[in-house]
Each structure stands twice: as structure tokens, then as C-alpha cells.
Amino acid sequence: MFTDSLIGSLASIGAALCWVLTALSFAAAGRQVGSAVVNTSRLIMAVIIIFLVHQMVIGSWWPEMSWESMAWLAASGIIGLGIGDQLCFQALVDVGSRITTLLLTLAPPITAIMAWPILDETLGIVSVIGMAVTLTGIAWVVSEGGDSDTDDSGTSIQRHPRRGILFASGAGIAQALGLILAKLGMGDQDLMDPWSATLMRLVFGTGTAILLLLAIRWFAREGVAPVRQQGRLAVAWFLILVGAIFGPVLGVWLSLVGIDRIEAGIAATLMSLSPVFIIPFASWIEKDRVTKRAILGAIVSVIGVAILAYGLSRQGERDIAESTAPAQASSTSLEPGWTS
């Protein structure tokens, strides 16, 4: 029997795998047509796909929900998908997919911290230790120096390492806030389907991405980066399509299933396994130089993530026990012949 915990955990791990495919696809496409074009194009593609899926699965083109839920999900889409993903995709271009996905492991600790006052998901000492270990692993890898890597065509992968680290960190913060807002918008899992929540987030996220693209083009006063070969442009659009399917559609849907079934901090923790999954692919596809320090730093980060997940699960078990104890006590105190 599939319990909520198992479904939520598997969905969160599946989302992490989707982020790996998305990061690799968008990093390659972003070097051809620019990160803003990638972000906007993949969201437009994803909205079209999700509309069709929503019609087939739910039976309607537009989800039915309260204005309050719509407001929370709209804010989640604007911050998490519109702004956060734009920062993420620029970081992919500036610093590469491995460092970017590693810095996104900032999302679980930030999510757990935000969930404490907003969602009443408290933190224990074990969770705090887990966050400290995670941040230590991230700092260890990011502080490593080194020359810029290049792809097969000689294009620099790490053009602006410092800016890329800053943008990737901002993307992790936006992702955490987006998850918290999405959980607020979804409310009880029996009241809203994750497909409807995904559609609402994508609609507002896409609108934000379009406005950001127009603003970037207006301030930069430049068009799309030129592509030397038409075939390479076609490959870039194919990569955007692949990334759209595995990112905004499957990845976002799986992430919402995850936070809907288990605690937001645990779901975000499992989703942050992408840095481990991506190491062999980054080395093989992007020719990214993977040092022993990078591998050890990623392992330390994942150990911290595991400690955080354990601490959050322990806290969740205690909360359940405390919430059920009064009811059990009151029921056992009833005299024979009385019913509650």
C-alpha cells in the first residue's frame, strides 16, 4: 500500500531527477539563445502542455479554486517560477549546472526556517545540525578556486562565477518561498489537485517571465544572441522543449505532490539531491572539472540534507503524538455506557 509519506518521498526524489535533466538542457540552450529567452520560452511551452493535461485529467481548461488559493499560488508562480527561475537560468550560464544545482540545496534549510512560523512546522536541534552540515558542504565546494571550463566549441561555461553564485543563491531563496506559498495555496490535499495548482503557478509565472524578458531586452538594447549555425539553433529549441517537459510540467507537478503529502522541509530536502545526481552528467556532457573536493562537498551536503530530513520527520512524529494524546486520554476517561 502506498502511504502519503511514500508517495511524497518518491515524488520529491522524482522532482530532483527532473531538475537534473532540466538543468543540463537549459544550460546548453541558454548559451545559444540567452537565459531570459530560455526561461520565457520553456514556460510558454509548459503552459500549453499543462492546459492540455489539465483538460484530459481534470476535465476542464481552468481550475476551480477560491480567490485566496489563487492569490497564494499566483504569488508562488511569480516568485518561484518567474523571478527565481530567471535567476537560476542565468546562473546556469554563468557558473554551470553543477555549482548551480549545488547552491540550490540552500532551499531546504530556508524552506524549513520559513515553514516554522508560516506553516507551524517546528525545527528541532537535529534539524538545525542538518542545516549547518548542508551549508558547510556548499561553502566548501563554492569556495574552491579554478579556471573557467569550456565546452566542445570552446565557449566558456563559467563566464561570471561570482555573479552566478549570487544568482544561484537567490534562486534557492525564491524556490523556498515559492514552495511555502504553494503549500498555503493548496491547503488541504483533498480540496485541490496538484495539476490545478501547477497550472495556476505556471500562468502567473509565465506572465512574470515575459515581463522580465521585455525589461531585460529594453535595458540591454540588444536582440537574441546570434547563432552561427541554423542547426544549432534547432537543437537549442529542442533542448528547451525537453527541459519544459521535465521541468515546469513533470518537475513542478511532482514537487507539488511532494509538499502536499509530506512536510515542506522534508520534500525540499529530498528535491535537493540533484547535486549528487548531476555530478557524473556534468562531467560527461559539459566537460565540467569535478575534483575530489567537489565530490566530498556534495557528499557532506547530502549528509546534512539527510540529517535535516531525519530531524523533521522526528519532529513530525512528536507533533502527531502530542495532537492525538489528549483525544486518547479523554476517550479512556469516559465512564462505561457513555459515548464521545
Secondary structure, 3 states (H helix, E strand, C coil): CCCHHHHHHHHHHHHHHHHHHHHHHHHHHHHHHCHHHHHHHHHHHHHHHHHHHHHHHCCCCCCCCCHHHHHHHHHHHHHHHHHHHHHHHHHHHHHCHHHHHHHHHHHHHHHHHHHHHHCCCCCCHHHHHHHHHHHHHHHHHHCCCCCCCECCCCCECCCCHHHHHHHHHHHHHHHHHHHHHHHHHHCCCCCCCHHHHHHHHHHHHHHHHHHHHHHHHHHHCCCCCCCCCHHHHHHHHHHHHHHHHHHHHHHHHHHHHHHHHCCHHHHHHHHCCHHHHHHHHHHHHCCCCCCHHHHHHHHHHHHHHHHHHHHHHHHHHHHHHHHHHHHHHHHHCCCCCCCC
